Amino acid sequence: MKLSILIPLYNKEKYIQRCLESILDQQVPSDGLEIVIVDDGSKDSGPLLVQQYADGHTHITLIRQKNQGPSAARNKCMQAATGDYLYFLDADDYLAKNVLPTILGLATENNLDVLEFETKQVTEGSALDRQPQVIDNSSMEVMDGVTYVASNSFRNEAWRYIVKREFLKDREIAFIEGTLYEDTIFTASVLLAARRIAKLKWDVHRYVVVENSIVTSKDIVHNKKFIVGMVNAIEHLHHLASGLDHSHVNYSNAVKVLQGRKEDLVFALIIRTLKFRLLNVRDLKVLLEKLEIFGAYPMYNEKTRLAPDQTGRDYKKIFVPIFNNKTCLLLGLRLMKAIPA
């Protein structure tokens, strides 16, 4: 078995058939591909639809569990997988046409621990977009993970990468359960531990922007979970940076990339806190003190950045000085909480 595609499923009856059809249309022999789907306690007909596919395809496996969250479902997928390489695909996304043979071939030929590729964002309800751009593997360079992070930064989403199963097993890397931003922690852990990694400039994946998903939800409870998840991710990135080999030639730049990612999370955390009035002044003050311990606040200290222009969009240049002033930030929260959301 060459490739295992791992799909956590939760209330995605509207999308799962599209996802599965895009995989089955990849021209990969069934003995070289398996699809492992873990239903995480869905309340819709999604599992029944998957079971119909499993009944007709011996390389599709459906596993059911009580609702435990996407990380637990992905970990269950990994436990059941037998492929040389693993690919984590979300049930509401899909793949471009006939891209898996090339990806798997390049990963195998180059003995890669990790291969990254591009994605294309599409809106829900738009026409099916299966045509990938022209492939460009002329600049595909194999490097170790620390060098890769230092040179390319990294993208958080697990569906941007295929990863060697034995590599994950040997390094004992899995998704942290019970938290959000688990992709950020997982991806950073994978990339930094990799011995051989490369990036392919080819849009393989289709990311479908789904209205009212957990990412776009305005629900206060979910947004408070986002805050907890962000802090957890910041703490893990801090520990990953602390554990890097100081003698590595790219150590300094890799640490700066991780530092930048921590600070980006802090900025998003503050924006979300103010927008949805998620914390009171006392709790935000305590949170900022914790972020200081992790070296993530104040944000965008030029001594820790690769370059001053990496602070991002123009609005960051306006708001970061205000957010970095604890008195102004706490006063701003008081004013926001006095205004109805």
C-alpha positions as CSV (number, residue, x, y, z in Angstrom):
1,M,0.0,0.0,0.0
2,K,1.5,3.3,-1.1
3,L,-0.8,6.1,0.1
4,S,-3.5,6.3,2.8
5,I,-5.9,9.2,2.6
6,L,-7.3,10.0,6.0
7,I,-10.6,11.8,6.4
8,P,-12.3,12.9,9.7
9,L,-16.0,13.0,9.2
10,Y,-18.5,15.1,11.2
11,N,-21.8,16.3,9.7
12,K,-20.5,16.6,6.2
13,E,-23.2,14.8,4.2
14,K,-23.4,17.7,1.8
15,Y,-19.7,17.4,0.8
16,I,-18.3,13.9,1.4
17,Q,-19.4,12.4,-1.9
18,R,-17.6,15.2,-3.8
19,C,-14.5,14.5,-1.7
20,L,-14.6,10.8,-2.3
21,E,-15.3,11.1,-6.0
22,S,-12.3,13.4,-6.4
23,I,-10.1,10.7,-4.8
24,L,-11.5,7.7,-6.8
25,D,-10.9,9.7,-10.0
26,Q,-7.2,9.9,-9.4
27,Q,-6.1,6.9,-11.6
28,V,-4.3,5.3,-8.7
29,P,-4.7,1.5,-8.6
30,S,-6.8,0.4,-5.7
31,D,-4.0,-1.7,-4.3
32,G,-1.8,1.4,-4.1
33,L,-4.4,3.5,-2.3
34,E,-6.6,3.3,0.7
35,I,-9.1,5.7,2.1
36,V,-9.7,5.6,5.9
37,I,-12.7,7.6,7.2
38,V,-13.4,8.0,10.8
39,D,-16.9,9.2,11.6
40,D,-16.7,11.3,14.7
41,G,-20.3,10.8,15.9
42,S,-22.1,12.5,12.9
43,K,-25.7,13.3,13.3
44,D,-26.5,13.4,9.6
45,S,-26.5,10.8,6.8
46,G,-22.8,11.3,6.0
47,P,-21.7,7.9,7.5
48,L,-24.4,6.1,5.5
49,L,-23.2,7.6,2.3
50,V,-19.6,6.6,3.1
51,Q,-20.8,3.1,3.9
52,Q,-22.3,2.8,0.4
53,Y,-18.9,3.7,-1.0
54,A,-17.2,1.2,1.3
55,D,-19.6,-1.6,0.3
56,G,-18.5,-1.1,-3.3
57,H,-14.8,-0.4,-2.8
58,T,-12.6,-2.7,-0.8
59,H,-10.0,0.0,-0.3
60,I,-12.4,2.3,1.6
61,T,-12.7,1.8,5.3
62,L,-15.3,3.5,7.6
63,I,-14.6,3.6,11.4
64,R,-17.1,5.0,13.8
65,Q,-16.5,6.6,17.2
66,K,-18.4,8.8,19.6
67,N,-17.7,12.5,19.1
68,Q,-14.2,13.3,20.3
69,G,-13.2,16.1,18.0
70,P,-11.2,16.2,14.7
71,S,-7.8,15.5,16.3
72,A,-9.0,12.2,17.8
73,A,-10.6,11.2,14.5
74,R,-7.3,11.9,12.7
75,N,-5.3,10.0,15.2
76,K,-7.7,7.0,14.8
77,C,-7.2,7.3,11.1
78,M,-3.5,7.1,11.5
79,Q,-3.8,4.0,13.7
80,A,-5.7,2.2,11.0
81,A,-3.6,3.4,8.1
82,T,-1.2,1.0,6.3
83,G,0.2,3.2,3.5
84,D,3.8,4.3,3.1
85,Y,2.6,7.9,3.0
86,L,-0.4,9.6,4.7
87,Y,-2.5,12.5,3.5
88,F,-5.0,14.2,5.8
89,L,-8.0,15.5,3.8
90,D,-11.0,17.4,5.2
91,A,-14.4,16.0,4.1
92,D,-15.6,19.3,2.7
93,D,-12.6,19.8,0.5
94,Y,-11.5,17.9,-2.7
95,L,-8.6,17.2,-5.0
96,A,-7.7,18.4,-8.4
97,K,-7.8,15.8,-11.2
98,N,-5.2,13.0,-11.4
99,V,-2.6,14.7,-9.1
100,L,-1.9,11.9,-6.6
101,P,0.2,9.7,-8.9
102,T,2.7,12.5,-9.5
103,I,2.8,13.5,-5.8
104,L,3.3,10.0,-4.6
105,G,5.9,9.3,-7.3
106,L,8.0,12.4,-6.4
107,A,7.8,11.6,-2.6
108,T,8.9,8.0,-3.2
109,E,11.6,8.7,-5.8
110,N,13.2,11.4,-3.5
111,N,12.7,9.3,-0.3
112,L,10.9,12.3,1.3
113,D,9.6,12.5,4.8
114,V,7.3,15.3,3.8
115,L,6.2,16.8,0.5
116,E,4.3,20.1,0.5
117,F,2.1,21.3,-2.4
118,E,-0.2,24.2,-3.2
119,T,-3.9,24.7,-2.7
120,K,-6.6,26.8,-4.4
121,Q,-9.4,28.4,-2.5
122,V,-13.0,28.1,-3.9
123,T,-16.3,29.3,-2.5
124,E,-19.1,27.0,-1.5
125,G,-21.6,26.4,-4.2
126,S,-19.1,27.4,-7.0
127,A,-18.6,25.1,-10.0
128,L,-16.3,22.1,-9.5
129,D,-12.7,23.1,-10.2
130,R,-10.6,20.0,-10.9
131,Q,-8.0,21.4,-13.3
132,P,-4.6,22.0,-11.7
133,Q,-2.1,24.6,-12.9
134,V,0.9,23.5,-14.9
135,I,3.3,21.5,-12.7
136,D,6.6,23.1,-11.9
137,N,9.0,20.7,-10.2
138,S,12.2,22.2,-11.7
139,S,12.9,24.1,-8.5
140,M,11.9,21.3,-6.1
141,E,14.8,21.2,-3.6
142,V,15.2,18.6,-0.9
143,M,16.4,19.9,2.5
144,D,16.1,19.2,6.2
145,G,13.2,20.5,8.2
146,V,15.0,23.3,10.1
147,T,16.4,24.6,6.8
148,Y,13.0,24.3,5.2
149,V,11.2,26.3,7.9
150,A,14.0,28.9,7.9
151,S,13.8,29.3,4.1
152,N,10.0,28.8,3.4
153,S,8.3,29.5,6.8
154,F,5.5,27.0,6.9
155,R,1.7,26.8,6.3
156,N,-0.4,25.5,9.2
157,E,-2.8,23.2,7.4
158,A,-2.2,19.5,7.5
159,W,-3.8,19.0,4.1
160,R,-0.9,20.8,2.4
161,Y,1.4,17.9,3.0
162,I,1.8,14.2,2.5
163,V,3.9,12.6,5.2
164,K,5.8,9.3,5.5
165,R,4.0,7.1,8.0
166,E,7.1,5.5,9.4
167,F,8.6,8.9,10.0
168,L,5.5,9.9,12.1
169,K,5.7,6.6,14.0
170,D,9.4,6.9,14.7
171,R,9.1,10.5,15.9
172,E,5.9,9.7,17.8
173,I,4.1,12.7,16.3
174,A,0.3,12.8,16.4
175,F,-2.5,15.4,16.7
176,I,-3.0,16.9,20.2
177,E,-6.6,16.1,21.2
178,G,-9.1,18.4,22.8
179,T,-7.8,21.7,21.4
180,L,-8.1,23.9,18.4
181,Y,-5.1,25.0,16.2
182,E,-4.0,21.4,16.4
183,D,-2.8,21.7,12.7
184,T,-0.4,24.4,13.7
185,I,1.2,22.3,16.4
186,F,1.2,19.1,14.2
187,T,2.6,20.8,11.1
188,A,5.4,22.6,13.0
189,S,6.4,19.4,14.8
190,V,6.5,17.5,11.5
191,L,8.5,20.0,9.5
192,L,11.1,20.6,12.2
193,A,11.7,16.9,12.7
194,A,11.9,16.1,9.0
195,R,15.2,15.0,7.5
196,R,14.1,15.2,3.9
197,I,11.4,17.7,2.8
198,A,10.5,19.4,-0.4
199,K,7.9,21.8,-1.8
200,L,6.1,21.2,-5.1
201,K,4.6,24.3,-6.9
202,W,1.4,22.6,-8.0
203,D,-2.2,23.4,-6.8
204,V,-3.3,19.9,-5.8
205,H,-5.9,20.7,-3.2
206,R,-9.2,22.6,-3.2
207,Y,-10.0,24.4,0.0
208,V,-13.8,25.1,0.1
209,V,-14.8,28.1,2.2
210,V,-17.9,26.8,4.0
211,E,-20.3,29.2,5.7
212,N,-20.9,28.7,9.4
213,S,-17.9,26.3,9.7
214,I,-16.0,26.3,13.0
215,V,-13.5,28.8,11.5
216,T,-16.1,31.3,10.4
217,S,-18.5,30.8,13.3
218,K,-19.5,33.8,15.4
219,D,-20.6,31.5,18.3
220,I,-19.1,32.8,21.6
221,V,-18.4,29.4,23.0
222,H,-16.5,28.3,19.9
223,N,-14.5,31.6,19.8
224,K,-13.5,31.1,23.5
225,K,-12.2,27.7,22.4
226,F,-10.2,29.5,19.7
227,I,-8.6,31.6,22.3
228,V,-7.6,28.6,24.4
229,G,-6.3,26.8,21.2
230,M,-4.2,29.8,20.2
231,V,-2.6,30.0,23.6
232,N,-1.9,26.3,23.5
233,A,-0.4,26.6,20.0
234,I,1.8,29.5,21.1
235,E,3.1,27.5,24.1
236,H,3.9,24.5,21.9
237,L,5.7,26.7,19.3
238,H,7.7,28.2,22.1
239,H,8.8,24.8,23.3
240,L,9.6,23.6,19.8
241,A,11.9,26.7,19.3
242,S,13.5,26.0,22.6
243,G,14.3,22.4,21.6
244,L,16.0,23.2,18.3
245,D,19.7,22.4,17.8
246,H,21.6,25.6,18.4
247,S,24.5,24.4,16.2
248,H,22.3,24.1,13.1
249,V,23.4,26.7,10.5
250,N,19.8,27.8,10.1
251,Y,18.9,27.7,13.8
252,S,18.5,31.5,14.2
253,N,16.3,32.0,11.2
254,A,14.1,29.0,12.0
255,V,13.6,30.4,15.5
256,K,12.6,33.8,14.1
257,V,10.1,32.1,11.8
258,L,8.5,30.4,14.8
259,Q,8.6,33.6,16.8
260,G,6.8,35.4,14.0
261,R,4.2,32.6,13.9
262,K,3.6,33.0,17.7
263,E,3.2,36.7,17.3
264,D,0.8,36.3,14.4
265,L,-1.3,34.1,16.7
266,V,-1.2,36.7,19.4
267,F,-2.4,39.4,17.0
268,A,-5.3,37.2,15.8
269,L,-6.1,36.4,19.4
270,I,-6.4,40.0,20.4
271,I,-8.5,40.9,17.4
272,R,-10.9,38.0,18.1
273,T,-11.0,38.9,21.8
274,L,-12.0,42.5,21.0
275,K,-14.4,41.7,18.2
276,F,-16.4,39.2,20.2
277,R,-15.8,40.7,23.7
278,L,-14.5,37.2,24.8
279,L,-12.6,38.1,28.0
280,N,-12.9,40.6,30.8
281,V,-10.1,43.0,31.6
282,R,-8.7,40.9,34.4
283,D,-8.5,37.7,32.4
284,L,-6.9,39.5,29.4
285,K,-4.3,41.0,31.7
286,V,-3.5,37.5,33.1
287,L,-3.4,36.1,29.5
288,L,-0.9,38.8,28.4
289,E,1.4,38.0,31.3
290,K,1.3,34.3,30.2
291,L,2.1,35.3,26.6
292,E,5.1,37.3,27.9
293,I,6.5,34.2,29.5
294,F,6.3,32.5,26.0
295,G,8.1,35.4,24.5
296,A,5.2,36.2,22.2
297,Y,4.1,39.6,23.7
298,P,4.8,42.4,23.0
299,M,4.6,41.5,19.3
300,Y,6.9,42.1,16.4
301,N,10.1,43.1,18.2
302,E,12.5,43.7,15.3
303,K,15.3,41.9,17.2
304,T,13.3,38.7,16.8
305,R,12.1,39.2,13.2
306,L,13.7,38.2,10.0
307,A,13.0,41.6,8.5
308,P,10.9,44.7,9.6
309,D,8.5,44.3,6.6
310,Q,7.4,40.9,7.8
311,T,4.9,42.5,10.2
312,G,2.2,41.9,7.6
313,R,-0.6,44.1,6.4
314,D,-0.8,47.8,6.8
315,Y,-3.5,47.6,9.5
316,K,-1.0,45.7,11.7
317,K,1.3,48.7,11.5
318,I,-1.5,50.8,12.9
319,F,-2.8,48.5,15.6
320,V,0.3,46.7,16.8
321,P,1.7,49.7,18.7
322,I,-1.7,50.1,20.4
323,F,-1.9,46.4,21.2
324,N,1.6,46.4,22.5
325,N,0.7,49.1,25.0
326,K,-1.0,47.1,27.7
327,T,-2.7,50.1,29.2
328,C,-4.2,51.1,25.8
329,L,-5.2,47.5,25.0
330,L,-7.0,47.0,28.3
331,L,-8.7,50.4,28.0
332,G,-9.8,49.4,24.5
333,L,-11.3,46.2,25.8
334,R,-13.3,48.2,28.4
335,L,-14.7,50.5,25.7
336,M,-15.5,47.5,23.4
337,K,-17.4,45.7,26.2
338,A,-19.4,48.9,26.8
339,I,-20.6,48.8,23.2
340,P,-23.2,46.1,22.2
341,A,-21.6,43.4,20.0
